[in-house]
């Protein structure tokens, strides 16, 4: 490394220019003397000693700070080309040399040269910023800036994130001080955007594992904000979306932040990228669907990365996922009237991503600070569905598009009403969470009822919905085979009594939700206005309601004789009484349940289906007058239906 300065000097020197300046300096020209001094200092910026070369850069900067105000704009550009650009050329050559096979540079030596590059580019950016008015008034400023861009682009080929960070900080530092894009010219700004976009073309050269990409990617995102601020009217919308893809790549490829976790708070990179997305215009047909899909991918990142590569030592993306939900809600509701949101699959994809954290509440452990990921996802889904569902009905959408949206809506319902809390910690606020879910389900139920009964929606979707309500209405764990398989139908072996058991399962921790879902099944089967939608919903819910009512009756018939004089466990007894009373109060939709021969009670058909179980239970209920009274009352109602 001892001859590095000589190698750099021989590669970067401009012999004719140097000779002219030296000749004028010998003749006593003061400007030539200053230029000669600056060129001599430029040579020192490639010295092997880091302190010496960095000191030379600072000296050059101080000289320009002191005297640049005394020279014209054209003279300034001349100095920039003769001194500053030569300094960059020399530094670039040095960077190429130390990375070549002929130089066995150590990691520390590379770091010190990277630091020098940072000092060089920061110095030049500082001069641009401090004397912006002088510089931009030069007639050939655009050409000078384009030359600067070419130099910055050459640093990309070094494959160093450290050099990339310095280059983008230079761009940001200069552009941030420009208020009027006309000062630089739109052509120059577009070229700056093209240079920015090229960074990921050098991805194959990023092989230095000792360098974190966080600083470079943060600088990359910051540069985007300044470029887009000035050039958004000149860059084609499609090109902007391509630039946004690069921002997503920054998120996906980012290293783990060495000093903080991104569970509670986003990393600086994630914060910068979200700010970039917040500034991107969404007033074109392509932008909203594109951005919605991008944000949906961000929402799912914690779960996809954990599934695909569970040992990945990188960001968790939890805080980013929450922030993406907030921006998604704003963007989707703002453009919900746009048909492309639906036809492109963007809304369907967004709902799918939101359903993922909702369905994994308690099983997903990296929740971070309150509110939890699944709670934010729930609120976001409701906020989007509220305007989306009516809009979907008003648009002429293909059946498969409508079906896909409703499938995801029902999936979200299922995630809200269910909860696998076996892995939850003892400090989990189950009651508050349950109340949150009940409130959320109530709001969503009001949105989808009775629209879910529309003829444009398949019976399978309605059955999925009512089946979900049935599963979540279960208060006690059932025995294997007690609930028929889905392929057999809910009412298969309705009257088959299982073997009795002496060990009674404890009730679910979400009993309030279970009773709420059971009540909703009753409401769906109940007679309302006998509209087509209501009839379809009642027909989908009736089999599950009858099975749900039969379960506590069959358990009572099977288990109570084995208890002897012991009373029925209170949770089981309350469930049985609740079901009996609901069945008594229910006036079912006449077309929800097929007619039975000889029955003249259109609103009590559900009782006739359950009559054999009422009859068996009566013979057992002699020790519980309250249960017996309810059973006898139901049997009497059935008798009235037969004209008895």
PyMOL commands that set and color helices and strands:
alter all, ss='L'
color gray80, all
select helices_A, chain A and resi 4-12+15-26+30-44+50-70+73-98+107-130+132-136+141-156+161-175+181-183+186-205+214-231+237-253+268-279+285-308+318-334+339-343+346-359+373-394+399-417+421-423+430-448+451-453+459-472+511-525+532-563+570-585+605-618+621-623+625-641
alter helices_A, ss='H'
color red, helices_A
deselect
rebuild
show_as cartoon
